[in-house]
Amino acid sequence: MLAGRERRTILAGMPGASAYASLALDPVWAGHRLHARLGPTFGIDPPLKRRKRSRRGVFVATEAAAEQILENPARFHSMGLSPVRGPSGSAQRRLRDGMIRMNGEEQTKLRRAYAPGLAKGRICAQEDRLAAIVREEIDAWPRGSVFDARTPIKRIVRRAAAAMLFGADHDPEILAIADLLEQHANLQFDLATLIAPAMIPGLPYHRLVRHAELTEATLIDWISRRPPGDNLLTRIASVVDDEGSPLDAKAKAAQFWTLYGASFHTTATAINWCLLHLAWNPEVSRRLDQEIASAGRTTPFLDAVVAEALRMSPPVPFQIRRCVGDDCIDGIDVSAGDRVFISSHVMNRDPSAYDAPERFAPERWLDREPTAYHPLAFSAGPRRCLGYTFAIAVMKATLAEMWQTAHIGVPDCGGIGVRLAITQGPTRVPLLLQPHDTKGAAASFTGAAARQMSR
Ligand code: HEM
């Protein structure tokens, strides 16, 4: 299985096909299993050889290899997250081809335009506004009865993004738009859409293409009616092409899709994971309670809890890149067209980087600053997530307010699954707000979500 001068395993033929299939079906845990068997970097040559060598896939889970790839976006192009292209000239293709799939100068120009709108100073200056939104939402949650926290958490993040990034607080339309974007994302990750990409009425693919048209038309209409202001919409409007002309309405809609769409699903998923990890580890939850009672949202322990949840359950558990030239990654040769799969989930549980990596131990971050690669949650390098400051601010504000408001319990709640659709998130987050003096026991749940918890 060792090819030429390469010193890492290259799976070919049936073992290659089987590894490809298992990674496609379960990229997180199949990645762990293959990594345990084959080491941190291995290649897969699928059996279908249309050219001299079929398109190679390389699995990567070391910091050095991830750094080589992520710090060099000119050699390793971003492919975006959506698997469905859509027909040529369709709204689906335009919305999919937003900023995350772009590469080169055109993409750099967009990053430069948007970065100030997501900069730390701008986010910190809005902390009180954020806290007020979070408080208002949590005040409306039920007390003393179990509810699924996913929808209320989603509302917090959507409102925070609307207000802080797009100057659109109290605009019910933007919350309805968020529903459209979410349905659009889900349709793209429906297996039936992927296996039958035919424009036949009734098929999920047809539904997706039509849904994309509706989404694009709705975004164009909404954007055209928004007043100017110091927010990301104005920044989208400020972008000009090579001839100095502004983006057309459809291109602006695709940019807005990327920015708003990237902001809420990811951040809400990250908060959901925090809640499950804290419920599973009541001693950590109690410490958070005490620390917040004495220092409020500025306690370093809150930062540590957030970093630890992102380490153990990164909402975006891998990044995929397309090679555009010849290179060698940790002993494996790659050439144009090959794909690289970086597993942050595996890297974040690497025993050479973290003591007892399977344990939820926020205290590990009290004397160690999180960096772009530790934990790897927002990607790294010149294409690192633009929204991480906003995401962390909303995560902290939500946890701080929840822990100040009540004791948080998750009772015995049976099985909780995990769904992978852009992000990997729990399928339920049962939550019970109780008076502060309640002595909480560890939550017990089973299923795929339990697999992510402390062991
Ligand atoms: C916990 C929440 C979040 C997580 C875990 C997360 C994670 C990521 C990751 C892993 C990438 C790289 C994707 C890739 O290269 O394949 C990314 C890119 C990006 N994220 Fe986030 N993100 C979060 C929140 C946000 C927010 C709040 C925004 C706000 C607009 C945002 C905007 C972006 C943008 C614009 C990119 C593309 C950057 C580029 O391609 O240059 N993200 N994010």
Residues whose N, C-alpha, C, O or C-beta is under 5 A from the ligand:
A	BS01	HEM	S78 M99 I100 L259 A262 S263 T266 T267 A270 P315 V316 Q319 I320 A377 F378 S379 P382 R383 R384 C385 L386 G387 Y388 F390 A391
